[in-house]
């Protein structure tokens, strides 16, 4: 249903005020704050029409109105313009990512934290599997007597690492030569094509270093298991707990359940998400997320689709969240390309 210009302005004014205050909005406040050049009585009549059309609701305890989910949906689809991040904030994020030396876990954690800080909502990133990327090189770094670090680097420069136990008498030179063996055998292989059996013959010849190779292979197996699985990184949980809506214990319980149960957030996110920003409002989501809205966008990584976005109350700054998610998604796309 199309709204005339006056109704659109009144709906937008109520949405902006309600998002800012979490309080019902009255006709006098609309006239006073938004310079609509019409009387409070006219605004009241228009608000009554908007309520009858399903775009506004009247809480039983107040004479003011609040936007309904239908009202938010109309605003998002027909009126909203995304708010763009200042260029300096985007440059700060790019610089911070560069400084992480492309350690995948650090990069993703930093991006999620940035997104949650800017939007003041709970940010999530679904990291797709990276098994289709290629092995570039492996390095074994001596940490302490009896301990080393396996460092696996992909063709895109992303780093995975895991600590392993080694015999106390193994030297840095031993680790360096073992690393060279790995690099000779695994050079330019896709991660999903690496096989333990490829090093089996070499292992038989290296009795003294056999335990190191065994443990390094175990570490690689674990790293490759991680690379085959989608992971979800979450930041800014406390942002949601500060929202007035989540003083309601039932809403709070549903949100905390999403965090506590492994895979729950990923399984309840909107499906079929492409690279455009998608907004899912309240009851458009699953039963577990019916009190929340999700702003989400996809990004391609290693041929797989990942997701990035924020979860907030239905009373969300959609214009700000959508602009921020889009900007950060574009940075992640650049990074993985």
Rosetta blueprint (number, residue, H / E / L):
1 X L
2 X L
3 X L
4 X L
5 X H
6 X H
7 X H
8 X H
9 X H
10 X H
11 X H
12 X H
13 X H
14 X H
15 X H
16 X H
17 X H
18 X H
19 X H
20 X H
21 X H
22 X L
23 X L
24 X L
25 X E
26 X L
27 X H
28 X H
29 X H
30 X H
31 X H
32 X H
33 X H
34 X H
35 X L
36 X L
37 X L
38 X L
39 X L
40 X H
41 X H
42 X H
43 X H
44 X H
45 X H
46 X H
47 X H
48 X H
49 X H
50 X H
51 X H
52 X H
53 X L
54 X L
55 X L
56 X E
57 X E
58 X L
59 X L
60 X L
61 X L
62 X L
63 X L
64 X L
65 X E
66 X E
67 X E
68 X L
69 X H
70 X H
71 X H
72 X H
73 X H
74 X H
75 X H
76 X H
77 X H
78 X H
79 X L
80 X L
81 X L
82 X L
83 X L
84 X L
85 X L
86 X L
87 X H
88 X H
89 X H
90 X H
91 X H
92 X H
93 X H
94 X H
95 X H
96 X H
97 X H
98 X H
99 X H
100 X L
101 X L
102 X L
103 X E
104 X H
105 X H
106 X H
107 X H
108 X H
109 X H
110 X H
111 X H
112 X H
113 X H
114 X H
115 X H
116 X H
117 X H
118 X H
119 X H
120 X L
121 X L
122 X E
123 X E
124 X E
125 X E
126 X E
127 X E
128 X L
129 X L
130 X L
131 X L
132 X L
133 X L
134 X E
135 X E
136 X E
137 X E
138 X E
139 X E
140 X E
141 X E
142 X E
143 X E
144 X E
145 X L
146 X L
147 X E
148 X E
149 X E
150 X E
151 X E
152 X E
153 X E
154 X E
155 X L
156 X L
157 X L
158 X L
159 X E
160 X E
161 X E
162 X E
163 X E
164 X E
165 X E
166 X L
167 X L
168 X L
169 X L
170 X L
171 X L
172 X H
173 X H
174 X H
175 X H
176 X H
177 X H
178 X H
179 X H
180 X H
181 X H
182 X H
183 X H
184 X H
185 X H
186 X H
187 X L
188 X L
189 X L
190 X E
191 X H
192 X H
193 X H
194 X L
195 X L
196 X H
197 X H
198 X H
199 X H
200 X H
201 X H
202 X H
203 X H
204 X H
205 X H
206 X L
207 X H
208 X H
209 X H
210 X H
211 X H
212 X H
213 X H
214 X H
215 X H
216 X H
217 X H
218 X H
219 X H
220 X H
221 X H
222 X H
223 X H
224 X H
225 X H
226 X H
227 X H
228 X H
229 X L
230 X L
231 X E
232 X E
233 X E
234 X E
235 X E
236 X L
237 X H
238 X H
239 X H
240 X H
241 X H
242 X L
243 X L
244 X H
245 X H
246 X H
247 X H
248 X L
249 X H
250 X H
251 X H
252 X H
253 X H
254 X H
255 X H
256 X H
257 X H
258 X H
259 X H
260 X H
261 X L
262 X L
263 X L
264 X H
265 X H
266 X H
267 X H
268 X H
269 X L
270 X L
271 X L
272 X L
273 X L
274 X L
275 X L
276 X L
277 X L
278 X E
279 X E
280 X E
281 X E
282 X H
283 X H
284 X H
285 X L
286 X L
287 X H
288 X H
289 X H
290 X L
291 X L
292 X E
293 X E
294 X E
295 X E
296 X E
297 X E
298 X E
299 X E
300 X E
301 X E
302 X L
303 X L
304 X E
305 X E
306 X E
307 X E
308 X E
309 X E
310 X E
311 X E
312 X E
313 X E
314 X L
315 X L
316 X L
317 X L
318 X H
319 X H
320 X H
321 X H
322 X H
323 X H
324 X H
325 X H
326 X H
327 X H
328 X H
329 X H
330 X H
331 X H
332 X H
333 X H
334 X H
335 X H
336 X H
337 X L
